[in-house]
Amino acid sequence: MVSISGMTVSIKTDLWFPITGQQGHGSRNIQHRRGNQNWVFSTDTKELIRVDHTPIVRHTKVREAANPFLDTEYFKQRKFNQGMKKLTGRFKLIWKNQDGCCYHCGMPLDILDEREIFFKVPKSCGGKEEVANMAYVHADCQRIYLESRSKE
Ligand SMILES: [Zn+2]
């Protein structure tokens, strides 16, 4: 079964494609010669056209979501909102403070991604475990950060 502009028709072979009318009680498909075409299935008012005479037009499905490469702002906002929904208390505040973006690289964090808490002033330097001193970072970014620090 195939739907053509709201009308559902059955296609019995893949050579023939109904374009007009509906299949119903009165429809008879009669094979006969028309002009210089080969056999054409038609009735007095309806005719099937050959698919091989019809250019194939592929339709792109209507996008349900925006393109992540073009609508970066949209996706950033979406990720931010997902985090706001999932996090609670001070973790939500931390997320909000940094707009859902990684403190190290500035790229949006995904709430489902592996992430770590980064202490802007390290605890070893007296940094406190409070919202203002805490930031979310990508786990990978934190690893790179720690590696680069260990080389200093
Ligand atoms: Zn990052």
Residues whose N, C-alpha, C, O or C-beta is under 5 A from the ligand:
A	BS01	ZN	C102 H104 C105 G106 H138 C141
